[in-house]
């Protein structure tokens, strides 16, 4: 990991991973390649602006010449691939963008990295790693009593987003099988924590609580997710880079399964505690049910026994602790929030996707 290329490093998980990587007190040089689409935010990484271990390059993973230049110029030995379009609702509205970035972009990145890897000397070739970051949504949806997703669960994606990530995963697997390319795949559950774009459920609920706006829940609010604190996710990825087996995949989850309604209520209770003088207490009365999204998966759950046994990784944050840390972070970083929410693209999306959505 001496010279690491992080794609999509200005996004939520990618920027947290860069924070984690540069906090290891090791001689690690990080190059962050990001196209800075709507959720990319360099303010996530302003602490590293003058850090000689960090460089930012504005670019697209579909630009093969740029990728080749970055790999060669940076003497890259590790690629951590986060770059992706990642919101299910946006994929339903515009699936082509997800195909172009998540499938075509990943294919281009793989092809360029393969050519670079083939040109390395034997020692550097043996040390090179490509870690592809994916999602539990590739496995589809679980019913109430189904066992959690394992690495052996067949893919069954239900949204354009999930299908695009499944396609990317299969490309990564094919490059390993066909070319012996040293790739590893990780599939994570729903992340939450600092720097998450506030169209996602947890930051949206926090900020709407603060302003007394409706707390929109799709359908009956009983969709179940496995919530993973982003810092724990970053620790898992670092463990995979250090000791993960080439050609393998690793499931990463938080070990909890609350419904969206339950997690919203937990956030409301935290806000009641932290903002007891708010005129919106109890915040739970702001909960509003809106029309469900098409094809909404009912339940996700991750079996993390493989990464726990092989790499000795476990999540350190329980849900209550992680949620309170997250709420406190957003309350302290309202300047960051305001900068994001003042973007016209954000306002238009929130108005269209939530404010204009029919009540359930």
For each residue, the residues with C-beta under 8 A, 3 or more apart:
1: 4 21 26 28 77 78 241 242
2: 27 28 29 77 78
3: 28 29 31 74 75 76 77 78
4: 1 21 28 29 30 31 76 77 78 79 80
5: 31 33 70 71 74 76 78 79 80
6: 9 14 17 18 21 30 31 32 33 80 82
7: 14 33 34 61 79 80 81 82 83 109
8: 11 14 33 34 40 81 82 83 84
9: 6 14 15 17 18 30 32 33 34 45 56 82
10: 14 15 32 34 36 40 41 42 44 45 56
11: 8 14 15 34 39 40 41 44 82 83 86 197
12: 15 16 39 44 191 195 196 197 230
13: 16 17 82 133 188 191 230 233 234
14: 6 7 8 9 10 11 17 18 32 34 80 82 83
15: 9 10 11 12 18 19 41 44 45 195
16: 12 13 19 20 44 193 194 195 230 231 233 234
17: 6 9 13 14 20 21 80 82 234 237
18: 6 9 14 15 21 22 30 32 45 48 54
19: 15 16 22 23 45 47 234
20: 16 17 23 24 231 234 235 237 238
21: 1 4 6 17 18 24 28 30 234 238
22: 18 19 28 30 48 51 53 54
23: 19 20
24: 20 21 28 238
25:
26: 1
27: 2 53
28: 1 2 3 4 21 22 24 53
29: 2 3 4 53 54 55 74
30: 4 6 9 18 21 22 53 54 55
31: 3 4 5 6 55 56 57 70 74 76
32: 6 9 10 14 18 45 54 55 56 57
33: 5 6 7 8 9 57 59 61 66 67 70 83
34: 7 8 9 10 11 14 40 56 57 58 59 83
35: 40 58 59 60 61 83
36: 10 40 41 42 58
37: 40 85
38: 197 343 345 346 349
39: 11 12 86 87 197
40: 8 10 11 34 35 36 37
41: 10 11 15 36 44 195 197 339 340
42: 10 36 45 46 56
43: 46 336 339
44: 10 11 12 15 16 41 195
45: 9 10 15 18 19 32 42 48 49 54 56
46: 42 43 49
47: 19 51
48: 18 22 45 51 53 54
49: 45 46
50:
51: 22 47 48 54
52:
53: 22 27 28 29 30 48
54: 18 22 29 30 32 45 48 51
55: 29 30 31 32 74
56: 9 10 31 32 34 42 45
57: 31 32 33 34 66 70
58: 34 35 36
59: 33 34 35 63 66 67 70
60: 35 63 66 105
61: 7 33 35 67 81 83 101 105 106 108 109
62: 100 101 104 105 108
63: 59 60 66 67 108
64: 67 68 108 111 112
65: 68 69
66: 33 57 59 60 63 69 70
67: 33 59 61 63 64 70 71 108 109 112 113
68: 64 65 71 72 112 115 116
69: 65 66 72 73
70: 5 31 33 57 59 66 67 73 74 76
71: 5 67 68 74 76 79 112 113 116
72: 68 69 75 116
73: 69 70
74: 3 5 29 31 55 70 71
75: 3 72
76: 3 4 5 31 70 71 79 116
77: 1 2 3 4 124 127 128 129
78: 1 2 3 4 5 128 129 130 131 241
79: 4 5 7 71 76 109 113 129 130 131
80: 4 5 6 7 14 17 131 133 237 241
81: 7 8 61 106 109 130 131 132 133
82: 6 7 8 9 11 13 14 17 133
83: 7 8 11 14 33 34 35 61 101 105 109
84: 8 101 102 105 106 133 164 165 168
85: 37 90 91 97 98 101 102 161 164
86: 11 39 135 161
87: 39 90 91 161 199 200
88: 91 92 137 159 161 162 293
89: 92 93 293 353
90: 85 87 93 94 97 98 161 349
91: 85 87 88 94 95 97 98 159 160 161 164
92: 88 89 95 159 160 293 294 295
93: 89 90
94: 90 91 97 98
95: 91 92 98 99 160 164
96: 99 100
97: 85 90 91 94 100 101
98: 85 90 91 94 95 101 102 103 160 161 164
99: 95 96 102 103 104 160 164 167
100: 62 96 97 103 104 105
101: 61 62 83 84 85 97 98 104 105 164
102: 84 85 98 99 105 106 161 164 165 167 168
103: 98 99 100 106 107 164 167 168 171
104: 62 99 100 101 107 108
105: 60 61 62 83 84 100 101 102 108 109
106: 61 81 84 102 103 109 110 132 168 171 172
107: 103 104 110 111 168 171
108: 61 62 63 64 67 104 105 111 112
109: 7 61 67 79 81 83 105 106 112 113
110: 106 107 113 114 130 171 172 175 181 183
111: 64 107 108 114 115
112: 64 67 68 71 108 109 115 116
113: 67 71 79 109 110 116 117 130 181
114: 110 111 117 118 175 179 181
115: 68 111 112 118 119
116: 68 71 72 76 112 113 119 120
117: 113 114 120 125 128 181 182
118: 114 115 125
119: 115 116
120: 116 117 124 125 128
121: 124 125
122: 125 126
123: 126 127
124: 77 120 121 127 128
125: 117 118 120 121 122 128
126: 122 123
127: 77 123 124
128: 77 78 117 120 124 125 182
129: 77 78 79 182 183 184 241 246
130: 78 79 81 110 113 172 181 182 183 184
131: 78 79 80 81 183 184 185 186 237 240 241 244
132: 81 106 168 169 172 183 184 185 186
133: 13 80 81 82 84 186 188 237
134: 138 165 168 169 185 186 187 188
135: 86 138 162 165 187 188
136: 139 149 187 188 189 190 226 251 253 300 302
137: 88 140 157 158 159 161 162 165 297 300
138: 134 135 155 157 162 165 166 169 187
139: 136 149 153 154 155 156 157 187 300
140: 137 155 156 157 158 162 297
141: 156 158 297 298 299 300
142: 146 148 149 298 299 300 301
143: 146 298 299
144: 299
145:
146: 142 143 299 301
147: 150 303
148: 142 226 253 301 302 303
149: 136 139 142 153 187 251 300 301 302 303
150: 147 153 251 303 305 306
151: 187 248 249 250 251 306
152:
153: 139 149 150
154: 139
155: 138 139 140 166 169 170
156: 139 140 141
157: 137 138 139 140 162 163 165 166
158: 137 140 141 162 163 295 297
159: 88 91 92 137 162 163 295 297
160: 91 92 95 98 99 163 164
161: 85 86 87 88 90 91 98 102 137 164 165
162: 88 135 137 138 140 157 158 159 165 166 297
163: 157 158 159 160 166 167
164: 84 85 91 95 98 99 101 102 103 160 161 167 168
165: 84 102 134 135 137 138 157 161 162 168 169
166: 138 155 157 162 163 169 170
167: 99 102 103 163 164 170 171
168: 84 102 103 106 107 132 134 164 165 171 172
169: 132 134 138 155 165 166 172 173 185 187 249
170: 155 166 167 173 174
171: 103 106 107 110 167 168 174 175
172: 106 110 130 132 168 169 175 176 183 185
173: 169 170 176 177 183 185
174: 170 171 177 178
175: 110 114 171 172 178 179 181 183
176: 172 173 179 180 181 182 183 246 247
177: 173 174 247
178: 174 175 181
179: 114 175 176
180: 176
181: 110 113 114 117 130 175 176 178
182: 117 128 129 130 176 246
183: 110 129 130 131 132 172 173 175 176 246 247
184: 129 130 131 132 240 244 245 246 247 248 249 250
185: 131 132 134 169 172 173 248 249 250
186: 131 132 133 134 236 237 240 249 250 251 252
187: 134 135 136 138 139 149 151 169 249 250 251 252 302
188: 13 133 134 135 136 191 228 233 236 251 252 253 302
189: 136 225 226 227 228 252 253 254 300 301 302
190: 136 225 226 227 228 300
191: 12 13 188 196 227 228 229 230 233
192: 196 200 202 203 227 228 229 230 322 323 326
193: 16 196 229 230 231 322 325 326 329
194: 16 230 326 329 333
195: 12 15 16 41 44 230 336
196: 12 191 192 193 200 202 203 230
197: 11 12 38 39 41 200 203 340
198: 203 204 207 337 340 341 346
199: 87 203 204 346 349 350 353
200: 87 192 196 197 203 204
201: 204 205 260 263 264
202: 192 196 205 206 263 267 323 326
203: 192 196 197 198 199 200 206 207 326 330
204: 198 199 200 201 207 208 216 354
205: 201 202 208 209 215 263 264 267 268
206: 202 203 209 210 267 271 326 327 330 331
207: 198 203 204 210 211 213 330 337 341
208: 204 205 211 212 213 214 215 216 286
209: 205 206 212 215 267 268 271 275 280 283 286
210: 206 207 271 275 278 331
211: 207 208
212: 208 209 278 279 280 286
213: 207 208 286
214: 208 286 287 288 354
215: 205 208 209 264 268 283 286 287 288
216: 204 208 288 289 290 354 357
217: 220 221 260 261 264 287 288 289 290
218: 221 223 260 289 290 291 292 293 296 360
219: 222 223 289 291 292 296 360
220: 217 261 289 360
221: 217 218 259 260 261 264 287 289
222: 219 259 260 261 298
223: 218 219 259 260 296 297 298 299
224: 257 258 259 260 298 299 300 301
225: 189 190 257 258 260 263 299 300
226: 136 148 189 190 253 254 255 256 257 300 301 302
227: 189 190 191 192 254 256 258 263 319 322
228: 188 189 190 191 192 232 233 252 253 254 315
229: 191 192 193 232 233 254 315 316 317 322 325 326
230: 12 13 16 191 192 193 194 195 196 233 234
231: 16 20 193 234 235 316 317
232: 228 229 235 236 254 315 316 317 322
233: 13 16 188 191 228 229 230 236 237 252
234: 13 16 17 19 20 21 230 231 237 238
235: 20 231 232 238 239 313 316
236: 186 188 232 233 239 240 250 252 307 311 313
237: 17 20 80 131 133 186 233 234 240 241 252
238: 20 21 24 234 235 241 242
239: 235 236 242 243 244 307 311 312 313
240: 131 184 186 236 237 243 244 250 307 311
241: 1 78 80 129 131 237 238 244
242: 1 238 239
243: 239 240 310 311
244: 131 184 239 240 241 248 250 310 311
245: 184 248 310
246: 129 176 182 183 184
247: 176 177 183 184
248: 151 184 185 244 245
249: 151 169 184 185 186 187
250: 151 184 185 186 187 236 240 244 306 307 310 311
251: 136 149 150 151 186 187 188 302 303 304 306 307
252: 186 187 188 189 228 233 236 237 302 304 307 313
253: 136 148 188 189 226 228 301 302 303 304 315
254: 189 226 227 228 229 232 302 315 317 319 322
255: 226 304 314 315
256: 226 227 318 319
257: 224 225 226 299 301
258: 224 225 227 262 263 266 319
259: 221 222 223 224 262 263
260: 201 217 218 221 222 223 224 225 263 264
261: 217 220 221 222 264 265 287
262: 258 259 265 266
263: 201 202 205 225 227 258 259 260 266 267 319 323
264: 201 205 215 217 221 260 261 267 268 287
265: 261 262 268 269 284 287
266: 258 262 263 269 270 319 320 323
267: 202 205 206 209 263 264 270 271 283 323 327
268: 205 209 215 264 265 271 272 282 283 284 286 287
269: 265 266 272 273 283 284
270: 266 267 273 274 323 324 327
271: 206 209 210 267 268 274 275 278 281 283 327
272: 268 269 275 276 281 282 283
273: 269 270 276
274: 270 271 327 328 331
275: 209 210 271 272 278 280 281
276: 272 273 281
277: 281
278: 210 212 271 275 281 283
279: 212
280: 209 212 275 283 285 286
281: 271 272 275 276 277 278
282: 268 272 285
283: 209 215 267 268 269 271 272 278 280 286
284: 265 268 269 287
285: 280 282
286: 208 209 212 213 214 215 268 280 283
287: 214 215 217 221 261 264 265 268 284
288: 214 215 216 217 359
289: 216 217 218 219 220 221 359 360
290: 216 217 218 354 357 358 359 360
291: 218 219 357 358 359 360
292: 218 219 296 360
293: 88 89 92 218 296
294: 92
295: 92 158 159
296: 218 219 223 292 293
297: 137 140 141 158 159 162 223 300
298: 141 142 143 222 223 224
299: 141 142 143 144 146 223 224 225 257
300: 136 137 139 141 142 149 189 190 224 225 226 297
301: 142 146 148 149 189 224 226 253 257
302: 136 148 149 187 188 189 226 251 252 253 254
303: 147 148 149 150 251 253 306
304: 251 252 253 255 307 308 313 314
305: 150 308 309
306: 150 151 250 251 303 309 310
307: 236 239 240 250 251 252 304 310 311 313
308: 304 305 311 312 313 314
309: 305 306 312
310: 243 244 245 250 306 307
311: 236 239 240 243 244 250 307 308
312: 239 308 309
313: 235 236 239 252 304 307 308
314: 255 304 308
315: 228 229 232 253 254 255
316: 229 231 232 235
317: 229 231 232 254 321 322 325
318: 256 321 322
319: 227 254 256 258 263 266 322 323
320: 266 323 324
321: 317 318 324 325
322: 192 193 227 229 232 254 317 318 319 325 326
323: 192 202 263 266 267 270 319 320 326 327
324: 270 320 321 327 328
325: 193 229 317 321 322 328 329
326: 192 193 194 202 203 206 229 322 323 329 330
327: 206 267 270 271 274 323 324 330 331
328: 274 324 325 331 332
329: 193 194 325 326 332 333
330: 203 206 207 326 327 333 334 337
331: 206 210 274 327 328 334
332: 328 329
333: 194 329 330 336 337
334: 330 331 337 338
335: 338 339
336: 43 195 333 339 340
337: 198 207 330 333 334 340 341
338: 334 335 341 342
339: 41 43 335 336 342 343
340: 41 197 198 336 337 343 346
341: 198 207 337 338 346 347
342: 338 339 346 347
343: 38 339 340 346 347
344: 347 348
345: 38 348 349
346: 38 198 199 340 341 342 343 349 350
347: 341 342 343 344 350 351
348: 344 345 351 352
349: 38 90 199 345 346 352 353
350: 199 346 347 353 354 355
351: 347 348 354 355 356
352: 348 349 355 356
353: 89 199 349 350 356 357
354: 204 214 216 290 350 351 357
355: 350 351 352
356: 351 352 353
357: 216 290 291 353 354
358: 290 291
359: 288 289 290 291
360: 218 219 220 289 290 291 292
